[in-house]
Amino acid sequence: MNFVQPIRELETIVKIKEYLKLTSERNYIFFCMGIHCGLRVSDLLKLRVNSVRNQTYITLVEEKTKNFKKKRKKRKFILHPDMIDDLNSYVHDMKDNEFLFPSRQRKKLTGARKEAFDRTTAYKMLNNVAHVFDLTEIGCHTMRKTWGYHMYIADPTNLALLMETFGHTDQTTTLRYLGLTQDAMDAAIRRLSYT
């Protein structure tokens, strides 16, 4: 399993948002929610229109990894003000019970339509973006890590909040998850001089 990184440069994030807004409104909203709410891809994919329409917060029971120590908790996430108008425009013609991020294809086994797209589709979309913007080490956790990275960079005292959100029990795990341990090591090596 590869370790994915956050998108560190704000300029790149802005360009990705502009690109996705032009190419796919669904993918644009998906990316914006990922980098503004910090939800896991699995949690984003299970959202329905009624959970965001005319709402300020999303309340959900987060999906967890296979780690048995982590318990499913009901959480409340604010919808970032920067994306509210675009989100409301996106859901305007959708029915309340529809998935927020519907697949464009019919399910092969059941023939169902407008089911949520799956994690593989999310991965393909993010890797397409990575290819367009020459990014490496991008995957499904990139959006969540991007959110956390920029929360920490904006105010390092957010570390305890990030630990709680990510379900980490120590700071080292959270800093490593956000790619900050590697950043610190890289900076220290660059400063090292024997001359």
URTA-V153180 format. One record per backbone hydrogen bond with DSSP energy under -0.5 kcal/mol. CO is the residue of the C=O (numbers start at 0). NH is the residue of the N-H. E is the energy in kcal/mol with one decimal. If there is no record, write none. Layout:
[[CO & NH & E] [CO & NH & E]]
//
This chain:
[[1 & 3 & -0.6] [5 & 7 & -0.8] [7 & 9 & -0.5] [8 & 12 & -1.7] [9 & 13 & -2.4] [10 & 14 & -2.0] [11 & 15 & -2.5] [12 & 16 & -2.5] [13 & 17 & -2.3] [14 & 18 & -2.6] [15 & 19 & -2.9] [16 & 20 & -2.3] [17 & 21 & -1.5] [18 & 22 & -1.7] [19 & 23 & -3.1] [23 & 27 & -2.3] [24 & 28 & -2.6] [25 & 29 & -2.4] [26 & 30 & -2.6] [27 & 31 & -2.7] [28 & 32 & -2.7] [29 & 33 & -2.1] [30 & 34 & -2.3] [31 & 35 & -1.9] [32 & 36 & -2.2] [32 & 37 & -0.6] [32 & 38 & -0.5] [33 & 37 & -0.8] [39 & 43 & -2.3] [40 & 44 & -2.6] [41 & 45 & -0.8] [43 & 46 & -1.2] [46 & 99 & -2.7] [47 & 50 & -1.7] [48 & 51 & -1.9] [48 & 52 & -2.5] [51 & 54 & -1.9] [55 & 78 & -3.3] [57 & 59 & -0.5] [57 & 76 & -3.2] [59 & 61 & -0.7] [59 & 74 & -3.3] [65 & 67 & -0.6] [66 & 69 & -1.1] [72 & 61 & -1.8] [72 & 74 & -0.5] [74 & 59 & -2.4] [76 & 57 & -3.5] [77 & 79 & -0.7] [79 & 82 & -2.0] [79 & 83 & -0.7] [80 & 83 & -0.6] [80 & 84 & -0.5] [82 & 86 & -2.7] [83 & 87 & -2.9] [84 & 88 & -2.1] [85 & 89 & -2.2] [86 & 90 & -2.1] [87 & 91 & -0.7] [88 & 91 & -0.5] [90 & 93 & -1.8] [94 & 97 & -1.6] [95 & 49 & -2.4] [97 & 48 & -2.7] [98 & 101 & -0.5] [100 & 116 & -2.5] [106 & 110 & -1.8] [111 & 106 & -2.9] [113 & 98 & -0.7] [114 & 102 & -4.0] [117 & 120 & -0.5] [117 & 121 & -1.9] [118 & 122 & -2.6] [119 & 123 & -2.4] [120 & 124 & -2.5] [121 & 125 & -2.5] [122 & 126 & -2.4] [123 & 127 & -2.0] [124 & 128 & -2.1] [125 & 129 & -2.4] [126 & 130 & -2.2] [127 & 131 & -2.4] [128 & 132 & -2.4] [129 & 134 & -2.9] [130 & 133 & -0.9] [136 & 4 & -3.3] [138 & 141 & -1.6] [140 & 144 & -2.8] [141 & 145 & -2.6] [142 & 146 & -2.3] [143 & 147 & -2.3] [144 & 148 & -3.0] [145 & 149 & -2.3] [146 & 150 & -2.0] [147 & 151 & -2.4] [148 & 152 & -2.7] [149 & 153 & -2.1] [150 & 154 & -1.4] [154 & 157 & -2.6] [155 & 158 & -1.6] [156 & 159 & -0.6] [157 & 161 & -2.5] [158 & 162 & -2.6] [159 & 163 & -2.1] [160 & 164 & -2.5] [161 & 165 & -2.8] [162 & 166 & -1.1] [162 & 167 & -2.2] [169 & 173 & -1.4] [170 & 174 & -3.0] [171 & 175 & -2.5] [172 & 176 & -2.6] [173 & 177 & -2.1] [174 & 179 & -2.1] [174 & 180 & -1.0] [175 & 178 & -1.3] [178 & 182 & -1.7] [179 & 183 & -2.4] [180 & 184 & -2.1] [181 & 185 & -2.8] [182 & 186 & -2.4] [183 & 187 & -2.3] [184 & 188 & -2.4] [185 & 189 & -2.2] [186 & 190 & -1.8] [187 & 191 & -1.2]]
//
